[in-house]
Amino acid sequence: MDGKSQGLIFDLKRYSINDGPGIRATVFFKGCPLRCRWCHNPEGQSFVPEIMIRASRCLADCSECVVACPEGAIVKTAGSPVLDRLRCDACGKCADVCPAQAIEVVGRRLSAAQLLGEIDKDRIFQEESGGGVTFSGGEPLAQPDFLSEILDLCHKNEIHTTVDTCGFAPADVLEKIAEKADLFLFDLKAIDESRHIAFTGESNKTILENLKRLAAKGKKTVVRIPVIPGVNDGEEDIRRTAEFLRSLGTISEISLLPYHKLGRDKYRGLEKKAVGDDFTPPSSELLERIKKDLENRGFRVSLGE
């Protein structure tokens, strides 16, 4: 690693309190190897910058984006911009001139040093609250050199680090990052392999093996379970999940993340189909039942957002 790697991120949220201890900056890496049908961050799936259009913000009598596009990839139809994504190279000139901020380039490249500068702006809040920075996504392990470099810089500057991961990565990548991160938030989406393939596009074998590796190293790990009714909420699913986690010996904390539909506007803005729109958010009764079941099996369980 030459210290000059660049990463692609799509968001940086400040003052986060749901992605690890204390007040944190959460950095969202762009690009993910899974295609979870319930994904609420579709802008984090692709490994290249994309244009997102929020048509509801567009000014009907404005055509600045049409004029600014060097590829001629935008036309106005019924008062809203229509983008030819095959011609678009996501240069961002349309977003630069949009007075209503209806057009956004999702994804920007920056060096680890530049990212550290962004993280460091909130150092006082992080230190006073016992917080730090969380690297999320997308999937941060899919950009291993950049992630490794920013983790080194954070360690050098005494910033607590958390990696929020789906766990789908080569073993050597997981091993390398495990030596550098202070905490892992590890998503366990479905314990049944066939169901995992059906709803994410990939087997969970690598994921489960990587969770075993973290546990064997004694790494501080909180398992996050997205609760998706009809996918992973059955009593047998919970039993098998609990038995697997108990077999690891060092996993004691679980966070339940209820499915929600807050990402639908993003799908529209990217002109992508919201494939998980047929799911329904879990009821409070279901969440409490799962929480109590896991607690009875010896885990500390929290309800996330």
ChimeraX attribute file (.defattr): number of C-alpha atoms within 10 A of each C-alpha:
attribute: neighborCount
match mode: 1-to-1
recipient: residues
	/A:1	8
	/A:2	6
	/A:3	12
	/A:4	13
	/A:5	18
	/A:6	19
	/A:7	22
	/A:8	21
	/A:9	26
	/A:10	22
	/A:11	18
	/A:12	17
	/A:13	13
	/A:14	17
	/A:15	16
	/A:16	19
	/A:17	14
	/A:18	13
	/A:19	22
	/A:20	24
	/A:21	19
	/A:22	19
	/A:23	24
	/A:24	29
	/A:25	28
	/A:26	26
	/A:27	23
	/A:28	23
	/A:29	28
	/A:30	30
	/A:31	25
	/A:32	23
	/A:33	18
	/A:34	18
	/A:35	16
	/A:36	20
	/A:37	17
	/A:38	22
	/A:39	23
	/A:40	19
	/A:41	17
	/A:42	25
	/A:43	28
	/A:44	25
	/A:45	19
	/A:46	15
	/A:47	18
	/A:48	18
	/A:49	22
	/A:50	22
	/A:51	22
	/A:52	21
	/A:53	25
	/A:54	18
	/A:55	16
	/A:56	12
	/A:57	13
	/A:58	19
	/A:59	17
	/A:60	14
	/A:61	9
	/A:62	15
	/A:63	19
	/A:64	16
	/A:65	24
	/A:66	21
	/A:67	13
	/A:68	18
	/A:69	20
	/A:70	14
	/A:71	12
	/A:72	14
	/A:73	19
	/A:74	22
	/A:75	17
	/A:76	15
	/A:77	9
	/A:78	8
	/A:79	15
	/A:80	21
	/A:81	23
	/A:82	15
	/A:83	19
	/A:84	13
	/A:85	14
	/A:86	7
	/A:87	11
	/A:88	17
	/A:89	16
	/A:90	19
	/A:91	15
	/A:92	19
	/A:93	18
	/A:94	24
	/A:95	22
	/A:96	15
	/A:97	17
	/A:98	19
	/A:99	14
	/A:100	13
	/A:101	15
	/A:102	20
	/A:103	24
	/A:104	19
	/A:105	18
	/A:106	21
	/A:107	24
	/A:108	16
	/A:109	16
	/A:110	15
	/A:111	17
	/A:112	24
	/A:113	17
	/A:114	13
	/A:115	18
	/A:116	17
	/A:117	11
	/A:118	15
	/A:119	23
	/A:120	17
	/A:121	12
	/A:122	17
	/A:123	18
	/A:124	12
	/A:125	17
	/A:126	23
	/A:127	16
	/A:128	10
	/A:129	14
	/A:130	14
	/A:131	25
	/A:132	29
	/A:133	31
	/A:134	29
	/A:135	27
	/A:136	24
	/A:137	26
	/A:138	27
	/A:139	25
	/A:140	29
	/A:141	28
	/A:142	22
	/A:143	19
	/A:144	17
	/A:145	22
	/A:146	23
	/A:147	22
	/A:148	23
	/A:149	23
	/A:150	24
	/A:151	26
	/A:152	18
	/A:153	15
	/A:154	22
	/A:155	15
	/A:156	9
	/A:157	11
	/A:158	11
	/A:159	22
	/A:160	21
	/A:161	25
	/A:162	26
	/A:163	29
	/A:164	28
	/A:165	24
	/A:166	25
	/A:167	24
	/A:168	24
	/A:169	18
	/A:170	13
	/A:171	14
	/A:172	10
	/A:173	16
	/A:174	18
	/A:175	14
	/A:176	13
	/A:177	20
	/A:178	19
	/A:179	13
	/A:180	19
	/A:181	22
	/A:182	17
	/A:183	19
	/A:184	25
	/A:185	24
	/A:186	22
	/A:187	22
	/A:188	21
	/A:189	23
	/A:190	25
	/A:191	21
	/A:192	17
	/A:193	13
	/A:194	13
	/A:195	17
	/A:196	20
	/A:197	16
	/A:198	14
	/A:199	20
	/A:200	18
	/A:201	15
	/A:202	19
	/A:203	19
	/A:204	23
	/A:205	13
	/A:206	15
	/A:207	22
	/A:208	16
	/A:209	14
	/A:210	23
	/A:211	25
	/A:212	19
	/A:213	17
	/A:214	21
	/A:215	18
	/A:216	12
	/A:217	13
	/A:218	13
	/A:219	18
	/A:220	18
	/A:221	22
	/A:222	20
	/A:223	22
	/A:224	24
	/A:225	22
	/A:226	22
	/A:227	22
	/A:228	20
	/A:229	16
	/A:230	10
	/A:231	18
	/A:232	21
	/A:233	19
	/A:234	13
	/A:235	12
	/A:236	12
	/A:237	15
	/A:238	18
	/A:239	15
	/A:240	14
	/A:241	20
	/A:242	19
	/A:243	12
	/A:244	15
	/A:245	20
	/A:246	15
	/A:247	12
	/A:248	16
	/A:249	12
	/A:250	17
	/A:251	22
	/A:252	17
	/A:253	19
	/A:254	26
	/A:255	21
	/A:256	20
	/A:257	18
	/A:258	20
	/A:259	21
	/A:260	20
	/A:261	16
	/A:262	10
	/A:263	16
	/A:264	19
	/A:265	14
	/A:266	18
	/A:267	19
	/A:268	16
	/A:269	19
	/A:270	18
	/A:271	14
	/A:272	12
	/A:273	11
	/A:274	19
	/A:275	15
	/A:276	17
	/A:277	13
	/A:278	9
	/A:279	16
	/A:280	15
	/A:281	12
	/A:282	17
	/A:283	12
	/A:284	9
	/A:285	9
	/A:286	15
	/A:287	17
	/A:288	13
	/A:289	14
	/A:290	19
	/A:291	21
	/A:292	15
	/A:293	17
	/A:294	19
	/A:295	17
	/A:296	10
	/A:297	13
	/A:298	13
	/A:299	18
	/A:300	16
	/A:301	20
	/A:302	13
	/A:303	14
	/A:304	14
	/A:305	11
